[in-house]
């Protein structure tokens, strides 16, 4: 008779091999195990000889392997050097930087005085890092299923594998991201969507002024801060002349879209999604900006407006948005009105911004930009008429959007005497 202890050796070896599986191999093993179970169930009704130890060992091995494969996914481990860490919160001293090394070889270097929190490490694909203050340099290891998020105020930087710097100024609510390798997507406040930033580019976002800028680091050197909103102590440039056209769309019928760009040449929408903002502006200049404003289709005008805003060409962005309202009122009028409000608010032109926000609300009172338009109206009314007048708008915001992004600000205004 064979020794039962020796018969159990293959089970131990099986579990040791399973412990060395990668995440992808574990997923494949789960699927194979389920297929094996189905096959065994299909043969369950057939008579077969029972070997004294083979059947129990096979069952034990299958059960143990199944238990292992269904264990919770392993999270990333990390080590913090040069700073105190407690429950994921890292407080870097004022006199020296700190280094954080993860088990997938990802490295984060936090500058002196930085504050950050590491959380949502539920598996080996990545983590969520909230930067509360200061600069971090990150080198993310690409594993094929990487999913890292760096959060700073209202901005979320989504990363798969890259090397970049992130600086968050909590007092000014200003973020700067410089890409050295790879690419990232930055999401900000509503209305702008995700912005792609590639190696060699700098992204600057100002949550207070509600502006975004993307520039090439090598060609332009240090990027100036986006213009501050009125009331922040910054000098505000004189407002541009009133546009010749009325805020109201001049046509109720949208013209038929023009033909698509020549085959083989990427559309402006695709270029914007890839972060090629300056290329879009350059191609518009090559076509002739005025000709494009008069003949480009709605998709190109939208892309041109976005690209121009991201590279700091506000005048061109405004012209593209006005062209959208003039030529594509039904399809893009209310969105263009909202973005024009954002554009003028970023310049410190509160009166014009308020007009455009009210236009967006009038044209699409329950549209996708209604909450942000009403919040914009609340801010500009406070600047123009004071807290008492803004309180009425705040109460309206809380009635319509009690759990909205700006509910906290609205409650503070509504509570004022």
Buried (B, 14 or more C-beta within 10 A) or exposed (E): EEEEEEBBEEBEEBBEEBEEBEBEEBEEBBEEBEEEEEEEEEEEEEEEEEEEBEEBBBEBBBEBBBEBBEEEEEBBEBEBEBBEBEEBBBBBEEEEBBBBBBBBEBBBBBBBBBBBBBEBBBBBBBBBBBBBBBBBBBBBBBBEEBBBBBBBBBBBBBBBBBBBBBBBBBEBBBBBBBBBBBBBBBBBBBBBEEBBBBBBBBBBBBBBBBBBBBBBBEEEEEBEBBBBBBEBEBEBEEEEEEEEEEBEBEEEEBEEEEEEBEEEEEBBBBBBBEBBBBBBBEBBEEBEBEEBBEBBBBBBBBBBBBBBBBBBBBEBBBBBBBBBBBBBBEBBBBBBBBBBBBBBBBBBBBEBBBBBBBBBBEBBEEBEBBBBBBBBBBBBBBBBBEEEEBBBBBBBBBEEBEEBEBBEBBBEBBEEE
